[in-house]
Amino acid sequence: MKRLWALPTKRRVLTVVGLAVLALAGVLAGGAQIFGAGSGKAASPPLQDCGRGVPKEKCNASLGPPLTTGTNPALPQPPAFWPSPDQVQCGPSFFSPSTQQQLADSFGSISCFRFDGRREWIVIGDGAGPSGDVGAPGGQIVAVARCSAADSACLDANAQHDFAAFTVSHPPLSASFPAKLEATFGGRLLYISDANCGLFTFSVVNGRWYGSAPDDVDGLMRGNARASVAAPADTPGRQAIGRAAPPTVAASCG
């Protein structure tokens, strides 16, 4: 089984967006898109016949979205600094062993946490298969479950939770991989690198995807309306496990 909880216990924006960003801020402020470095192309193997009526990309990984295998460049810091609270990691019994395995099988390497003082549990699946060179069938996800203020069991990192309580969101290039959490803002926004589709801002509050420009982050944190990015429709947790990743919205890629 894959290791379930992958993110560090304490992660703030300042540790992810460091001094190297300040040196690059003048370059990045011009609106350049941020991508993961691609890998070199090898000779293409013969295409397999997937069966009558089945698209060739279903059994030929080379026809699917290109993969991200390199290291992402440093990220621009928003105009205002929005620190996040410390992360409360999900305990080993947060999901049952069978649910943990189902999540790993469907969505790849899984991370689970909430921000201290906030009531949203967040599950991130990077969308990578066990070998690391093919995608998991369910693709990349960010799933959120919100506890009521009076529900102490829901807020307990060691109490068992039902993934059916989560709402599953997919980034635009849902079937590619890997997804990577790059930074957080105020415990409300996540910078998610969507393979080589680009960098997006995910709102834990409303489950929508936004652009990654500093003005987008700053505007969202200040409560100003921003245009969201087209992405696959949300899915209830009970329906998402075991299902194929939804169709991609490649038009949203930078």
C-alpha positions as CSV (number, residue, x, y, z in Angstrom):
1,M,0.0,0.0,0.0
2,K,1.1,3.5,-0.7
3,R,2.0,5.8,2.1
4,L,-1.2,7.7,2.8
5,W,-0.2,11.0,4.4
6,A,2.6,12.6,2.3
7,L,2.6,16.3,3.3
8,P,4.8,17.8,6.0
9,T,3.2,18.7,9.4
10,K,4.0,22.4,9.1
11,R,3.9,24.0,5.8
12,R,3.5,27.7,5.2
13,V,3.6,29.7,2.0
14,L,6.9,31.3,3.0
15,T,8.7,27.9,3.1
16,V,7.4,27.1,-0.4
17,V,7.8,30.5,-2.0
18,G,11.2,31.4,-0.8
19,L,14.0,33.9,-1.4
20,A,14.6,32.5,-4.9
21,V,11.1,33.8,-5.8
22,L,12.0,37.3,-4.7
23,A,14.9,37.2,-7.1
24,L,12.6,36.1,-9.9
25,A,9.6,38.2,-9.1
26,G,10.4,40.8,-11.8
27,V,10.5,38.1,-14.4
28,L,7.4,36.2,-13.2
29,A,5.3,39.4,-12.7
30,G,5.1,39.8,-16.4
31,G,2.5,37.0,-16.6
32,A,4.6,34.1,-17.7
33,Q,2.9,30.7,-17.2
34,I,4.4,28.2,-14.8
35,F,4.9,24.6,-15.9
36,G,6.7,21.5,-14.8
37,A,9.6,20.5,-17.0
38,G,8.8,17.9,-19.6
39,S,10.8,14.8,-20.2
40,G,12.6,13.9,-23.5
41,K,10.7,11.9,-26.1
42,A,11.7,8.3,-26.8
43,A,10.8,6.3,-29.9
44,S,7.0,5.7,-30.0
45,P,6.0,2.0,-29.6
46,P,3.4,0.5,-32.0
47,L,-0.2,1.4,-31.0
48,Q,-2.4,-1.3,-29.6
49,D,-5.8,-2.1,-30.8
50,C,-8.1,-1.4,-27.8
51,G,-11.1,-3.2,-29.3
52,R,-14.0,-2.2,-31.4
53,G,-15.4,1.1,-30.5
54,V,-12.8,1.8,-27.8
55,P,-10.7,5.0,-28.4
56,K,-7.0,4.2,-28.9
57,E,-5.9,6.5,-26.1
58,K,-7.7,4.1,-23.6
59,C,-4.9,1.5,-24.0
60,N,-2.1,3.6,-25.4
61,A,-0.6,5.9,-22.8
62,S,1.4,7.8,-25.5
63,L,-1.9,9.2,-26.8
64,G,-2.9,10.6,-23.5
65,P,-2.0,14.0,-22.0
66,P,1.8,14.5,-21.8
67,L,3.4,13.9,-18.4
68,T,5.2,16.1,-16.0
69,T,8.4,14.5,-14.7
70,G,10.6,17.5,-13.9
71,T,10.9,19.9,-11.0
72,N,8.5,22.9,-11.1
73,P,10.2,26.3,-11.1
74,A,9.8,28.7,-8.1
75,L,6.5,30.5,-7.8
76,P,5.6,34.2,-7.6
77,Q,4.7,35.6,-4.2
78,P,1.3,37.4,-4.1
79,P,1.3,41.2,-3.3
80,A,0.1,40.5,0.2
81,F,1.4,37.7,2.4
82,W,-1.4,35.3,3.5
83,P,0.0,32.8,6.0
84,S,-1.9,29.6,6.6
85,P,-2.3,27.9,10.0
86,D,-0.4,24.8,10.8
87,Q,-1.7,21.6,9.2
88,V,-3.4,18.9,11.3
89,Q,-2.6,15.6,9.6
90,C,-5.2,12.9,9.3
91,G,-4.4,10.0,11.7
92,P,-3.8,6.4,10.6
93,S,-7.4,5.5,11.4
94,F,-9.0,8.5,9.7
95,F,-10.1,6.2,6.9
96,S,-10.7,2.5,7.2
97,P,-7.9,0.3,5.7
98,S,-10.2,-0.7,2.8
99,T,-11.0,3.0,2.0
100,Q,-7.3,3.9,2.2
101,Q,-6.6,1.2,-0.4
102,Q,-9.5,2.3,-2.6
103,L,-8.3,5.9,-2.5
104,A,-4.7,4.9,-3.4
105,D,-5.9,2.6,-6.2
106,S,-8.2,5.3,-7.7
107,F,-6.2,8.5,-7.1
108,G,-2.6,7.7,-6.5
109,S,-0.5,9.0,-3.6
110,I,-2.9,10.5,-1.0
111,S,-2.4,13.4,1.4
112,C,-5.0,14.3,4.0
113,F,-5.1,17.2,6.4
114,R,-7.0,20.3,7.6
115,F,-5.7,23.7,8.7
116,D,-5.7,24.3,12.5
117,G,-8.7,26.3,13.5
118,R,-10.6,25.5,10.2
119,R,-13.3,22.9,9.7
120,E,-12.5,21.6,6.2
121,W,-10.7,18.2,5.8
122,I,-8.7,18.2,2.5
123,V,-7.7,15.1,0.6
124,I,-5.3,15.4,-2.4
125,G,-4.6,12.6,-4.8
126,D,-1.6,13.1,-7.2
127,G,-3.1,10.9,-9.9
128,A,0.0,8.8,-10.4
129,G,-0.2,5.0,-10.7
130,P,1.9,2.7,-8.6
131,S,4.8,2.5,-11.2
132,G,4.9,6.3,-11.5
133,D,4.9,6.3,-15.3
134,V,1.2,5.8,-15.8
135,G,-1.8,7.6,-14.3
136,A,-4.2,6.3,-11.7
137,P,-7.6,5.5,-13.2
138,G,-9.4,8.2,-11.2
139,G,-7.0,11.0,-12.0
140,Q,-5.9,13.9,-9.9
141,I,-8.3,15.1,-7.1
142,V,-8.8,17.6,-4.4
143,A,-11.6,16.4,-2.1
144,V,-13.1,18.5,0.7
145,A,-15.4,17.6,3.6
146,R,-16.7,20.4,5.9
147,C,-17.4,19.7,9.6
148,S,-20.0,21.6,11.6
149,A,-18.5,23.6,14.5
150,A,-20.2,21.3,17.1
151,D,-19.2,18.0,15.5
152,S,-16.2,17.1,17.6
153,A,-15.9,13.6,16.1
154,C,-15.7,15.1,12.6
155,L,-12.9,17.4,13.7
156,D,-11.0,14.6,15.3
157,A,-8.0,13.5,13.2
158,N,-8.1,10.1,14.7
159,A,-11.8,9.3,14.4
160,Q,-12.8,7.3,11.4
161,H,-14.4,9.2,8.5
162,D,-16.5,8.3,5.5
163,F,-15.2,9.4,2.1
164,A,-18.8,9.7,1.1
165,A,-18.8,13.0,3.1
166,F,-16.3,14.5,0.7
167,T,-16.9,16.4,-2.5
168,V,-14.3,15.5,-5.2
169,S,-13.0,18.2,-7.5
170,H,-10.7,17.6,-10.5
171,P,-8.3,20.1,-12.0
172,P,-8.7,20.9,-15.7
173,L,-6.3,18.2,-17.0
174,S,-7.8,15.6,-14.7
175,A,-6.4,12.5,-16.3
176,S,-2.8,13.6,-16.3
177,F,-0.4,13.5,-13.4
178,P,1.1,14.3,-11.0
179,A,-0.8,16.9,-9.1
180,K,1.4,18.8,-6.6
181,L,0.5,21.1,-3.7
182,E,2.9,24.0,-4.1
183,A,1.7,26.5,-1.5
184,T,-1.3,27.5,0.7
185,F,-2.8,30.8,1.5
186,G,-4.8,31.7,4.6
187,G,-6.0,28.1,5.0
188,R,-8.5,28.8,2.3
189,L,-6.6,28.6,-1.0
190,L,-4.3,26.0,-2.4
191,Y,-1.8,26.4,-5.3
192,I,-2.1,23.1,-7.2
193,S,0.3,22.3,-10.1
194,D,-1.9,20.3,-12.6
195,A,0.8,18.3,-14.3
196,N,2.0,20.3,-17.3
197,C,-1.4,22.0,-17.7
198,G,-0.2,24.8,-15.4
199,L,-0.6,26.2,-12.0
200,F,-4.1,26.8,-10.5
201,T,-5.6,28.2,-7.3
202,F,-8.1,26.0,-5.7
203,S,-10.6,27.4,-3.2
204,V,-11.3,25.2,-0.3
205,V,-14.3,27.3,0.5
206,N,-16.3,26.9,-2.8
207,G,-14.5,24.1,-4.6
208,R,-13.7,26.1,-7.7
209,W,-10.5,26.5,-9.6
210,Y,-8.9,29.9,-10.5
211,G,-5.9,31.4,-12.1
212,S,-2.6,31.5,-10.3
213,A,-1.6,35.2,-10.8
214,P,-0.8,37.1,-7.6
215,D,-3.9,39.3,-8.3
216,D,-6.1,36.2,-8.3
217,V,-4.8,35.1,-4.9
218,D,-4.9,38.5,-3.5
219,G,-8.4,39.2,-4.8
220,L,-9.8,35.9,-3.6
221,M,-8.4,36.4,-0.1
222,R,-9.9,39.9,0.0
223,G,-13.3,38.5,-1.0
224,N,-13.3,40.1,-4.4
225,A,-15.1,38.3,-7.2
226,R,-12.8,36.5,-9.6
227,A,-13.6,34.5,-12.8
228,S,-13.2,30.8,-12.2
229,V,-11.4,28.4,-14.6
230,A,-13.4,25.7,-16.5
231,A,-12.8,22.3,-14.9
232,P,-14.7,18.9,-14.7
233,A,-17.8,18.9,-12.6
234,D,-17.6,18.0,-8.9
235,T,-18.4,14.4,-7.9
236,P,-19.7,13.0,-4.5
237,G,-17.1,11.0,-2.8
238,R,-19.2,7.8,-2.9
239,Q,-19.4,8.0,-6.7
240,A,-15.8,9.1,-7.4
241,I,-14.0,6.0,-6.0
242,G,-13.5,3.4,-8.7
243,R,-14.6,5.6,-11.5
244,A,-12.5,6.8,-14.4
245,A,-11.2,10.4,-14.4
246,P,-13.7,12.7,-16.0
247,P,-13.0,14.2,-19.5
248,T,-10.3,16.9,-19.4
249,V,-10.9,20.6,-20.1
250,A,-7.6,21.2,-21.9
251,A,-8.8,24.6,-23.1
252,S,-8.1,25.8,-19.5
253,C,-4.4,24.9,-19.7
254,G,-2.0,27.8,-20.1
